[in-house]
C-alpha cells in the first residue's frame, strides 16, 4: 500500500549559489554572532572526523560538491498529510548529480516503518564500499519523545526533508564556537540573518552539524497525523508536542539566506543524542549556560526535488 516514489521520475531543479570568500564569510558570521552571544569565534579549519563521537555522522567530512537540497515540502503536511509522498533518501545524492555522497538534515520519518508520523534525522552515506545509515527517528509514545535508530536499509522520508549533501570528504570547513546567548535569535537564525543582511538577493547557503555542548533546547516532535486539517500556525502549535532536550545534542542543519526562486524552506534543524532525546530544534532554553560548536560548509548549489505545486508559508519555523 505504501509505494516509495522514484526520484528519477520527479521534478528536480538546480540553482547555483553565491559563494563568498571563506575569510570574508568567517568575519561576517563572527561579527553577527558576537551581537547575539557573549562569546563567539569563527575559524576555517580542517574538518575533524565527524564519524567519531560526539558527532556520529555517516561520513567523515562535509567537502566535495556541497549542496543544500529539499525534497517535498511543508504543503505535503499542511493542511492535510499526503501519505503517498514517500521518498528514498538513497536516491538524493544521484538527484544532486553525485554518484557517491553523504547527506544529513531534517525531515519527516517513514510512517510505514514507524507506524505513525515522526521526526527524522537523516544521516547516511553511499561510498564505493557500500551504504552506511545512521539515521534516527523521534516519535511521540504515550506522551513522551522516543528516539529510535532506523534499520540499515530503512532510509525513506515522508512528506518533506531538508538536507545538506556532499561527497563527505575531509577538507576545510567553518568551525564556529559560541556561548552565552544574549540576543533573541537561535543559533542558526543568527547565521542566516547575517548572510541575508550582507549578501541581500544573492543566495548563500550552508549546512552541516552543530553540537549543543552545554545547556538545554526547546524541540518539537510531530505526533501522529492530525485527523483535522491544520489551517494556520495556531493549529500547528496545538498539534505539535514540545519538549526540553538536554546537551549534548547533535544537530543536523541546512540554511539559506534567501529563497533562490525554488520555494525553499530557509532553515531546518533536527537533533539526536546518545541519551535518547531528539527532535526539531527551536532554540536553547538556557541562554546563560548554552554553548554551541559547529562544523559547517558553504553550498555550491541548491537542489529542489518534487516541490509541491500549491504552496504556502505556514509552519516553516
Ligand atoms: Zn522539523
Boltz pocket constraint, residues with backbone or C-beta under 6 A from the ligand:
constraints:
  - pocket:
      binder: B
      contacts: [[A, 106], [A, 107], [A, 268], [A, 269], [A, 270], [A, 280]]
      max_distance: 6.0
